[in-house]
Amino acid sequence: MSYSVGQVAGFAKITVRTLHHYDEIGLLVPSERSHAGHRRYSDADLDRLQQILFYRELGFPLEEVAALLDDPGADPREHLRRQHELLTTRIAELQKMAEAVEHAMEARKLGINLTPEEKFEVFGDHDPDQYAEEAERRWGGNEPFAESQRRSASYSKQDWARYKEESVDWGRRLASLMAEGTPADSERAMDLAEEHRLQIVRWFYDCTYEIHCGLADLYVTDERFTRYYEQLRPDAARYLHDAILANTARRQA
């Protein structure tokens, strides 16, 4: 069976002019001609076209595509192996691109219109909105997340820098308490846990004691949170968890 140039163009979703060009440069010469001289493509021609379009999709120049397909040392299995490697590489590249787009979308959502240098300068690897996102995921209510978005959308670079400064100062004092051997259920540790809750209230959303206890559980069960607090001091996530629970019990007594 053979196919006309119009049929092949429809199969491959390319133009007839493209097929004419491939014929003219010898990249894809149709196997047959009709009595009237019209191009007719065989199944083997379609297989070659599929290979051409694959390499073109990956950005290969036509000259390189021709060299690859006409390599006498390459068999169909070699083409499949090469294509698998190229696709694996492209998938990894696209995943990185998707992550970059997601980060940009998150920045827009938060109203953080900073340069990459400014973002790194202010945040480093820490996501300031992680608490609100986890609150939405775990408790199913949109209000904390919506409130966090509303507030953060108006924050400037200076606001975020001030938030970071507060967080760093709080972290130093937590590490200092631990270094002194102060118990997690002591007054000083509970006061620091309350300060932690109020910081979330002040900057993001109304963090109730119930929500704060839920966050405390995350600090010791979710490696993202554990890793963040462990940067302050080993076992800091567990210490803060215990201090939050003790503070909640004190406030509800």
ChimeraX commands (.cxc) that place a marker at each C-alpha (Angstrom):
marker #1 position 0.00,0.00,0.00 radius 0.5
marker #1 position 1.21,3.50,-0.74 radius 0.5
marker #1 position -0.01,6.94,0.27 radius 0.5
marker #1 position -0.23,10.32,-1.44 radius 0.5
marker #1 position 1.68,13.32,-0.19 radius 0.5
marker #1 position -1.57,14.81,1.09 radius 0.5
marker #1 position -2.41,11.71,3.07 radius 0.5
marker #1 position 1.04,11.55,4.63 radius 0.5
marker #1 position 0.89,15.23,5.54 radius 0.5
marker #1 position -2.41,14.56,7.27 radius 0.5
marker #1 position -1.06,11.50,9.12 radius 0.5
marker #1 position 2.02,13.35,10.39 radius 0.5
marker #1 position 0.32,16.73,10.90 radius 0.5
marker #1 position 2.91,18.52,8.79 radius 0.5
marker #1 position 2.58,20.50,5.57 radius 0.5
marker #1 position 2.84,19.19,2.04 radius 0.5
marker #1 position 5.55,21.78,1.48 radius 0.5
marker #1 position 7.61,20.19,4.28 radius 0.5
marker #1 position 7.40,16.80,2.56 radius 0.5
marker #1 position 8.39,18.36,-0.75 radius 0.5
marker #1 position 11.41,19.94,0.97 radius 0.5
marker #1 position 12.45,16.64,2.56 radius 0.5
marker #1 position 12.28,15.06,-0.89 radius 0.5
marker #1 position 14.31,17.83,-2.51 radius 0.5
marker #1 position 17.16,17.54,-0.01 radius 0.5
marker #1 position 17.14,13.75,-0.09 radius 0.5
marker #1 position 16.03,13.32,3.51 radius 0.5
marker #1 position 12.80,11.51,2.66 radius 0.5
marker #1 position 12.50,10.47,-0.97 radius 0.5
marker #1 position 9.20,8.67,-1.67 radius 0.5
marker #1 position 9.63,5.10,-2.81 radius 0.5
marker #1 position 7.19,5.38,-5.68 radius 0.5
marker #1 position 5.72,7.77,-8.21 radius 0.5
marker #1 position 2.34,7.52,-9.81 radius 0.5
marker #1 position 1.91,7.39,-13.58 radius 0.5
marker #1 position 1.32,11.12,-13.42 radius 0.5
marker #1 position 4.57,11.65,-11.49 radius 0.5
marker #1 position 2.96,12.25,-8.12 radius 0.5
marker #1 position 4.80,11.18,-4.97 radius 0.5
marker #1 position 3.66,7.94,-3.31 radius 0.5
marker #1 position 4.93,6.93,0.15 radius 0.5
marker #1 position 5.30,3.36,1.41 radius 0.5
marker #1 position 5.05,2.07,4.99 radius 0.5
marker #1 position 8.85,2.12,5.16 radius 0.5
marker #1 position 8.80,5.78,4.13 radius 0.5
marker #1 position 6.35,6.49,6.94 radius 0.5
marker #1 position 8.66,4.77,9.41 radius 0.5
marker #1 position 11.54,6.97,8.25 radius 0.5
marker #1 position 9.34,10.07,8.52 radius 0.5
marker #1 position 8.49,9.12,12.08 radius 0.5
marker #1 position 12.20,8.96,12.89 radius 0.5
marker #1 position 12.80,12.32,11.20 radius 0.5
marker #1 position 10.04,14.03,13.13 radius 0.5
marker #1 position 11.27,12.54,16.39 radius 0.5
marker #1 position 14.76,13.97,15.98 radius 0.5
marker #1 position 13.37,17.28,14.72 radius 0.5
marker #1 position 11.21,17.53,17.85 radius 0.5
marker #1 position 14.37,17.21,19.91 radius 0.5
marker #1 position 15.95,20.08,17.99 radius 0.5
marker #1 position 18.31,18.19,15.67 radius 0.5
marker #1 position 19.24,20.03,12.43 radius 0.5
marker #1 position 18.16,18.28,9.25 radius 0.5
marker #1 position 21.77,17.53,8.32 radius 0.5
marker #1 position 22.32,15.67,11.59 radius 0.5
marker #1 position 19.03,13.83,11.21 radius 0.5
marker #1 position 20.10,12.61,7.78 radius 0.5
marker #1 position 23.48,11.50,9.12 radius 0.5
marker #1 position 21.83,9.57,11.97 radius 0.5
marker #1 position 19.29,7.81,9.77 radius 0.5
marker #1 position 21.75,6.98,7.01 radius 0.5
marker #1 position 24.42,5.64,9.35 radius 0.5
marker #1 position 25.18,2.17,7.95 radius 0.5
marker #1 position 26.31,0.97,11.37 radius 0.5
marker #1 position 23.00,1.77,13.10 radius 0.5
marker #1 position 20.20,-0.78,13.24 radius 0.5
marker #1 position 16.61,-0.23,14.45 radius 0.5
marker #1 position 17.55,-1.29,17.97 radius 0.5
marker #1 position 20.32,1.31,18.03 radius 0.5
marker #1 position 17.85,4.01,17.02 radius 0.5
marker #1 position 15.49,2.94,19.78 radius 0.5
marker #1 position 18.30,2.99,22.34 radius 0.5
marker #1 position 19.40,6.44,21.22 radius 0.5
marker #1 position 15.84,7.74,21.27 radius 0.5
marker #1 position 15.28,6.35,24.75 radius 0.5
marker #1 position 18.36,8.17,26.02 radius 0.5
marker #1 position 17.31,11.40,24.33 radius 0.5
marker #1 position 13.78,11.15,25.69 radius 0.5
marker #1 position 15.04,10.46,29.21 radius 0.5
marker #1 position 17.23,13.56,29.00 radius 0.5
marker #1 position 14.38,15.66,27.62 radius 0.5
marker #1 position 12.01,14.46,30.35 radius 0.5
marker #1 position 14.53,15.52,33.02 radius 0.5
marker #1 position 14.91,18.91,31.34 radius 0.5
marker #1 position 11.15,19.39,31.12 radius 0.5
marker #1 position 10.74,18.45,34.78 radius 0.5
marker #1 position 13.23,21.15,35.71 radius 0.5
marker #1 position 11.38,23.63,33.51 radius 0.5
marker #1 position 8.07,22.65,35.12 radius 0.5
marker #1 position 9.56,23.17,38.59 radius 0.5
marker #1 position 10.82,26.59,37.57 radius 0.5
marker #1 position 7.37,27.53,36.26 radius 0.5
marker #1 position 5.74,26.26,39.46 radius 0.5
marker #1 position 8.10,28.38,41.52 radius 0.5
marker #1 position 7.30,31.41,39.37 radius 0.5
marker #1 position 3.57,30.74,39.78 radius 0.5
marker #1 position 3.99,30.46,43.53 radius 0.5
marker #1 position 5.88,33.74,43.61 radius 0.5
marker #1 position 3.12,35.44,41.64 radius 0.5
marker #1 position 0.52,33.92,43.94 radius 0.5
marker #1 position 2.34,35.28,46.96 radius 0.5
marker #1 position 2.96,38.64,45.37 radius 0.5
marker #1 position 6.71,38.17,45.66 radius 0.5
marker #1 position 8.00,40.15,42.70 radius 0.5
marker #1 position 11.69,39.80,43.46 radius 0.5
marker #1 position 14.67,38.97,41.31 radius 0.5
marker #1 position 16.20,35.49,41.73 radius 0.5
marker #1 position 19.08,37.08,43.64 radius 0.5
marker #1 position 16.67,38.90,45.96 radius 0.5
marker #1 position 14.60,35.76,46.53 radius 0.5
marker #1 position 17.66,33.77,47.51 radius 0.5
marker #1 position 18.93,36.64,49.63 radius 0.5
marker #1 position 15.68,36.82,51.59 radius 0.5
marker #1 position 14.49,33.22,51.73 radius 0.5
marker #1 position 17.37,30.88,50.96 radius 0.5
marker #1 position 15.79,27.39,50.85 radius 0.5
marker #1 position 12.94,28.24,53.22 radius 0.5
marker #1 position 9.39,28.65,51.92 radius 0.5
marker #1 position 7.63,31.30,54.04 radius 0.5
marker #1 position 4.17,30.12,53.01 radius 0.5
marker #1 position 4.61,26.47,53.90 radius 0.5
marker #1 position 2.55,26.76,57.09 radius 0.5
marker #1 position -0.53,28.05,55.31 radius 0.5
marker #1 position -0.27,25.42,52.58 radius 0.5
marker #1 position -0.06,22.61,55.12 radius 0.5
marker #1 position -2.96,24.10,57.08 radius 0.5
marker #1 position -5.11,24.02,53.95 radius 0.5
marker #1 position -4.07,20.45,53.10 radius 0.5
marker #1 position -4.53,19.01,56.57 radius 0.5
marker #1 position -7.59,20.85,57.85 radius 0.5
marker #1 position -9.46,21.33,54.61 radius 0.5
marker #1 position -10.43,24.92,55.32 radius 0.5
marker #1 position -9.66,27.63,52.81 radius 0.5
marker #1 position -9.73,30.53,55.25 radius 0.5
marker #1 position -6.17,30.25,56.65 radius 0.5
marker #1 position -4.71,29.84,53.18 radius 0.5
marker #1 position -6.79,32.68,51.71 radius 0.5
marker #1 position -5.84,34.96,54.59 radius 0.5
marker #1 position -2.17,34.16,54.14 radius 0.5
marker #1 position -2.38,34.95,50.44 radius 0.5
marker #1 position -4.20,38.21,51.07 radius 0.5
marker #1 position -1.59,39.41,53.53 radius 0.5
marker #1 position 1.52,38.20,51.75 radius 0.5
marker #1 position 0.41,39.66,48.43 radius 0.5
marker #1 position 1.09,43.12,49.83 radius 0.5
marker #1 position 4.51,42.35,51.33 radius 0.5
marker #1 position 7.57,44.06,49.91 radius 0.5
marker #1 position 11.13,42.80,49.93 radius 0.5
marker #1 position 11.66,44.77,53.13 radius 0.5
marker #1 position 8.65,43.07,54.74 radius 0.5
marker #1 position 9.97,39.63,53.85 radius 0.5
marker #1 position 13.41,40.57,55.09 radius 0.5
marker #1 position 11.89,41.67,58.41 radius 0.5
marker #1 position 9.99,38.39,58.65 radius 0.5
marker #1 position 13.19,36.48,58.04 radius 0.5
marker #1 position 15.03,38.53,60.65 radius 0.5
marker #1 position 12.35,37.73,63.23 radius 0.5
marker #1 position 12.52,34.03,62.34 radius 0.5
marker #1 position 16.30,33.91,62.59 radius 0.5
marker #1 position 16.27,35.66,65.96 radius 0.5
marker #1 position 13.62,33.28,67.25 radius 0.5
marker #1 position 15.63,30.29,66.00 radius 0.5
marker #1 position 18.76,31.46,67.78 radius 0.5
marker #1 position 16.90,31.75,71.05 radius 0.5
marker #1 position 15.41,28.27,70.61 radius 0.5
marker #1 position 18.87,26.82,69.99 radius 0.5
marker #1 position 20.17,28.70,73.02 radius 0.5
marker #1 position 17.49,27.20,75.27 radius 0.5
marker #1 position 18.38,23.74,74.09 radius 0.5
marker #1 position 22.09,24.37,74.59 radius 0.5
marker #1 position 21.37,25.39,78.19 radius 0.5
marker #1 position 19.48,22.15,78.76 radius 0.5
marker #1 position 16.19,23.95,79.40 radius 0.5
marker #1 position 13.31,21.43,79.37 radius 0.5
marker #1 position 10.77,21.72,76.55 radius 0.5
marker #1 position 7.94,22.03,79.08 radius 0.5
marker #1 position 9.59,24.89,80.99 radius 0.5
marker #1 position 8.07,28.36,81.10 radius 0.5
marker #1 position 10.77,29.80,78.85 radius 0.5
marker #1 position 10.34,27.09,76.24 radius 0.5
marker #1 position 6.55,27.39,76.30 radius 0.5
marker #1 position 6.84,31.18,75.95 radius 0.5
marker #1 position 9.01,30.66,72.91 radius 0.5
marker #1 position 6.42,28.25,71.48 radius 0.5
marker #1 position 3.73,30.87,72.03 radius 0.5
marker #1 position 5.91,33.44,70.27 radius 0.5
marker #1 position 6.20,31.01,67.36 radius 0.5
marker #1 position 2.41,30.74,67.13 radius 0.5
marker #1 position 1.93,34.49,67.33 radius 0.5
marker #1 position 4.49,35.02,64.57 radius 0.5
marker #1 position 2.33,32.90,62.26 radius 0.5
marker #1 position -0.74,34.88,63.39 radius 0.5
marker #1 position 1.02,38.19,62.79 radius 0.5
marker #1 position 2.41,37.35,59.36 radius 0.5
marker #1 position 0.12,34.78,57.77 radius 0.5
marker #1 position -3.15,33.63,59.33 radius 0.5
marker #1 position -5.00,32.96,62.57 radius 0.5
marker #1 position -3.05,30.00,63.89 radius 0.5
marker #1 position -5.25,28.54,66.61 radius 0.5
marker #1 position -3.83,26.26,69.29 radius 0.5
marker #1 position -5.42,23.30,67.50 radius 0.5
marker #1 position -3.68,24.22,64.26 radius 0.5
marker #1 position -0.44,24.87,66.13 radius 0.5
marker #1 position -0.53,21.36,67.57 radius 0.5
marker #1 position -1.15,20.00,64.10 radius 0.5
marker #1 position 1.90,21.87,62.87 radius 0.5
marker #1 position 3.89,20.46,65.78 radius 0.5
marker #1 position 3.09,16.96,64.57 radius 0.5
marker #1 position 4.31,17.90,61.10 radius 0.5
marker #1 position 7.63,19.05,62.51 radius 0.5
marker #1 position 8.44,15.51,63.61 radius 0.5
marker #1 position 6.66,13.51,60.88 radius 0.5
marker #1 position 7.31,15.52,57.72 radius 0.5
marker #1 position 10.96,15.49,56.69 radius 0.5
marker #1 position 10.70,18.92,55.05 radius 0.5
marker #1 position 9.83,20.56,58.35 radius 0.5
marker #1 position 12.12,18.34,60.38 radius 0.5
marker #1 position 15.05,19.21,58.12 radius 0.5
marker #1 position 14.36,22.94,58.45 radius 0.5
marker #1 position 14.33,22.90,62.24 radius 0.5
marker #1 position 17.24,20.48,62.49 radius 0.5
marker #1 position 19.32,23.17,60.81 radius 0.5
marker #1 position 18.89,25.24,63.98 radius 0.5
marker #1 position 20.08,22.46,66.26 radius 0.5
marker #1 position 19.89,18.66,66.28 radius 0.5
marker #1 position 16.56,17.44,67.71 radius 0.5
marker #1 position 15.11,20.98,67.48 radius 0.5
marker #1 position 11.99,19.70,65.70 radius 0.5
marker #1 position 11.17,17.35,68.59 radius 0.5
marker #1 position 11.96,20.04,71.15 radius 0.5
marker #1 position 9.64,22.55,69.47 radius 0.5
marker #1 position 6.94,19.89,69.12 radius 0.5
marker #1 position 7.03,19.19,72.86 radius 0.5
marker #1 position 7.13,22.90,73.73 radius 0.5
marker #1 position 4.08,23.61,71.54 radius 0.5
marker #1 position 2.08,20.80,73.12 radius 0.5
marker #1 position 3.07,21.95,76.62 radius 0.5
marker #1 position 2.15,25.54,75.77 radius 0.5
marker #1 position -1.23,24.47,74.42 radius 0.5
marker #1 position -1.96,22.47,77.56 radius 0.5
marker #1 position -0.95,25.47,79.68 radius 0.5
marker #1 position -3.22,27.84,77.78 radius 0.5
marker #1 position -6.18,25.48,77.88 radius 0.5
marker #1 position -5.80,24.64,81.56 radius 0.5
marker link #1:1,2 radius 0.2
marker link #1:2,3 radius 0.2
marker link #1:3,4 radius 0.2
marker link #1:4,5 radius 0.2
marker link #1:5,6 radius 0.2
marker link #1:6,7 radius 0.2
marker link #1:7,8 radius 0.2
marker link #1:8,9 radius 0.2
marker link #1:9,10 radius 0.2
marker link #1:10,11 radius 0.2
marker link #1:11,12 radius 0.2
marker link #1:12,13 radius 0.2
marker link #1:13,14 radius 0.2
marker link #1:14,15 radius 0.2
marker link #1:15,16 radius 0.2
marker link #1:16,17 radius 0.2
marker link #1:17,18 radius 0.2
marker link #1:18,19 radius 0.2
marker link #1:19,20 radius 0.2
marker link #1:20,21 radius 0.2
marker link #1:21,22 radius 0.2
marker link #1:22,23 radius 0.2
marker link #1:23,24 radius 0.2
marker link #1:24,25 radius 0.2
marker link #1:25,26 radius 0.2
marker link #1:26,27 radius 0.2
marker link #1:27,28 radius 0.2
marker link #1:28,29 radius 0.2
marker link #1:29,30 radius 0.2
marker link #1:30,31 radius 0.2
marker link #1:31,32 radius 0.2
marker link #1:32,33 radius 0.2
marker link #1:33,34 radius 0.2
marker link #1:34,35 radius 0.2
marker link #1:35,36 radius 0.2
marker link #1:36,37 radius 0.2
marker link #1:37,38 radius 0.2
marker link #1:38,39 radius 0.2
marker link #1:39,40 radius 0.2
marker link #1:40,41 radius 0.2
marker link #1:41,42 radius 0.2
marker link #1:42,43 radius 0.2
marker link #1:43,44 radius 0.2
marker link #1:44,45 radius 0.2
marker link #1:45,46 radius 0.2
marker link #1:46,47 radius 0.2
marker link #1:47,48 radius 0.2
marker link #1:48,49 radius 0.2
marker link #1:49,50 radius 0.2
marker link #1:50,51 radius 0.2
marker link #1:51,52 radius 0.2
marker link #1:52,53 radius 0.2
marker link #1:53,54 radius 0.2
marker link #1:54,55 radius 0.2
marker link #1:55,56 radius 0.2
marker link #1:56,57 radius 0.2
marker link #1:57,58 radius 0.2
marker link #1:58,59 radius 0.2
marker link #1:59,60 radius 0.2
marker link #1:60,61 radius 0.2
marker link #1:61,62 radius 0.2
marker link #1:62,63 radius 0.2
marker link #1:63,64 radius 0.2
marker link #1:64,65 radius 0.2
marker link #1:65,66 radius 0.2
marker link #1:66,67 radius 0.2
marker link #1:67,68 radius 0.2
marker link #1:68,69 radius 0.2
marker link #1:69,70 radius 0.2
marker link #1:70,71 radius 0.2
marker link #1:71,72 radius 0.2
marker link #1:72,73 radius 0.2
marker link #1:73,74 radius 0.2
marker link #1:74,75 radius 0.2
marker link #1:75,76 radius 0.2
marker link #1:76,77 radius 0.2
marker link #1:77,78 radius 0.2
marker link #1:78,79 radius 0.2
marker link #1:79,80 radius 0.2
marker link #1:80,81 radius 0.2
marker link #1:81,82 radius 0.2
marker link #1:82,83 radius 0.2
marker link #1:83,84 radius 0.2
marker link #1:84,85 radius 0.2
marker link #1:85,86 radius 0.2
marker link #1:86,87 radius 0.2
marker link #1:87,88 radius 0.2
marker link #1:88,89 radius 0.2
marker link #1:89,90 radius 0.2
marker link #1:90,91 radius 0.2
marker link #1:91,92 radius 0.2
marker link #1:92,93 radius 0.2
marker link #1:93,94 radius 0.2
marker link #1:94,95 radius 0.2
marker link #1:95,96 radius 0.2
marker link #1:96,97 radius 0.2
marker link #1:97,98 radius 0.2
marker link #1:98,99 radius 0.2
marker link #1:99,100 radius 0.2
marker link #1:100,101 radius 0.2
marker link #1:101,102 radius 0.2
marker link #1:102,103 radius 0.2
marker link #1:103,104 radius 0.2
marker link #1:104,105 radius 0.2
marker link #1:105,106 radius 0.2
marker link #1:106,107 radius 0.2
marker link #1:107,108 radius 0.2
marker link #1:108,109 radius 0.2
marker link #1:109,110 radius 0.2
marker link #1:110,111 radius 0.2
marker link #1:111,112 radius 0.2
marker link #1:112,113 radius 0.2
marker link #1:113,114 radius 0.2
marker link #1:114,115 radius 0.2
marker link #1:115,116 radius 0.2
marker link #1:116,117 radius 0.2
marker link #1:117,118 radius 0.2
marker link #1:118,119 radius 0.2
marker link #1:119,120 radius 0.2
marker link #1:120,121 radius 0.2
marker link #1:121,122 radius 0.2
marker link #1:122,123 radius 0.2
marker link #1:123,124 radius 0.2
marker link #1:124,125 radius 0.2
marker link #1:125,126 radius 0.2
marker link #1:126,127 radius 0.2
marker link #1:127,128 radius 0.2
marker link #1:128,129 radius 0.2
marker link #1:129,130 radius 0.2
marker link #1:130,131 radius 0.2
marker link #1:131,132 radius 0.2
marker link #1:132,133 radius 0.2
marker link #1:133,134 radius 0.2
marker link #1:134,135 radius 0.2
marker link #1:135,136 radius 0.2
marker link #1:136,137 radius 0.2
marker link #1:137,138 radius 0.2
marker link #1:138,139 radius 0.2
marker link #1:139,140 radius 0.2
marker link #1:140,141 radius 0.2
marker link #1:141,142 radius 0.2
marker link #1:142,143 radius 0.2
marker link #1:143,144 radius 0.2
marker link #1:144,145 radius 0.2
marker link #1:145,146 radius 0.2
marker link #1:146,147 radius 0.2
marker link #1:147,148 radius 0.2
marker link #1:148,149 radius 0.2
marker link #1:149,150 radius 0.2
marker link #1:150,151 radius 0.2
marker link #1:151,152 radius 0.2
marker link #1:152,153 radius 0.2
marker link #1:153,154 radius 0.2
marker link #1:154,155 radius 0.2
marker link #1:155,156 radius 0.2
marker link #1:156,157 radius 0.2
marker link #1:157,158 radius 0.2
marker link #1:158,159 radius 0.2
marker link #1:159,160 radius 0.2
marker link #1:160,161 radius 0.2
marker link #1:161,162 radius 0.2
marker link #1:162,163 radius 0.2
marker link #1:163,164 radius 0.2
marker link #1:164,165 radius 0.2
marker link #1:165,166 radius 0.2
marker link #1:166,167 radius 0.2
marker link #1:167,168 radius 0.2
marker link #1:168,169 radius 0.2
marker link #1:169,170 radius 0.2
marker link #1:170,171 radius 0.2
marker link #1:171,172 radius 0.2
marker link #1:172,173 radius 0.2
marker link #1:173,174 radius 0.2
marker link #1:174,175 radius 0.2
marker link #1:175,176 radius 0.2
marker link #1:176,177 radius 0.2
marker link #1:177,178 radius 0.2
marker link #1:178,179 radius 0.2
marker link #1:179,180 radius 0.2
marker link #1:180,181 radius 0.2
marker link #1:181,182 radius 0.2
marker link #1:182,183 radius 0.2
marker link #1:183,184 radius 0.2
marker link #1:184,185 radius 0.2
marker link #1:185,186 radius 0.2
marker link #1:186,187 radius 0.2
marker link #1:187,188 radius 0.2
marker link #1:188,189 radius 0.2
marker link #1:189,190 radius 0.2
marker link #1:190,191 radius 0.2
marker link #1:191,192 radius 0.2
marker link #1:192,193 radius 0.2
marker link #1:193,194 radius 0.2
marker link #1:194,195 radius 0.2
marker link #1:195,196 radius 0.2
marker link #1:196,197 radius 0.2
marker link #1:197,198 radius 0.2
marker link #1:198,199 radius 0.2
marker link #1:199,200 radius 0.2
marker link #1:200,201 radius 0.2
marker link #1:201,202 radius 0.2
marker link #1:202,203 radius 0.2
marker link #1:203,204 radius 0.2
marker link #1:204,205 radius 0.2
marker link #1:205,206 radius 0.2
marker link #1:206,207 radius 0.2
marker link #1:207,208 radius 0.2
marker link #1:208,209 radius 0.2
marker link #1:209,210 radius 0.2
marker link #1:210,211 radius 0.2
marker link #1:211,212 radius 0.2
marker link #1:212,213 radius 0.2
marker link #1:213,214 radius 0.2
marker link #1:214,215 radius 0.2
marker link #1:215,216 radius 0.2
marker link #1:216,217 radius 0.2
marker link #1:217,218 radius 0.2
marker link #1:218,219 radius 0.2
marker link #1:219,220 radius 0.2
marker link #1:220,221 radius 0.2
marker link #1:221,222 radius 0.2
marker link #1:222,223 radius 0.2
marker link #1:223,224 radius 0.2
marker link #1:224,225 radius 0.2
marker link #1:225,226 radius 0.2
marker link #1:226,227 radius 0.2
marker link #1:227,228 radius 0.2
marker link #1:228,229 radius 0.2
marker link #1:229,230 radius 0.2
marker link #1:230,231 radius 0.2
marker link #1:231,232 radius 0.2
marker link #1:232,233 radius 0.2
marker link #1:233,234 radius 0.2
marker link #1:234,235 radius 0.2
marker link #1:235,236 radius 0.2
marker link #1:236,237 radius 0.2
marker link #1:237,238 radius 0.2
marker link #1:238,239 radius 0.2
marker link #1:239,240 radius 0.2
marker link #1:240,241 radius 0.2
marker link #1:241,242 radius 0.2
marker link #1:242,243 radius 0.2
marker link #1:243,244 radius 0.2
marker link #1:244,245 radius 0.2
marker link #1:245,246 radius 0.2
marker link #1:246,247 radius 0.2
marker link #1:247,248 radius 0.2
marker link #1:248,249 radius 0.2
marker link #1:249,250 radius 0.2
marker link #1:250,251 radius 0.2
marker link #1:251,252 radius 0.2
marker link #1:252,253 radius 0.2
view
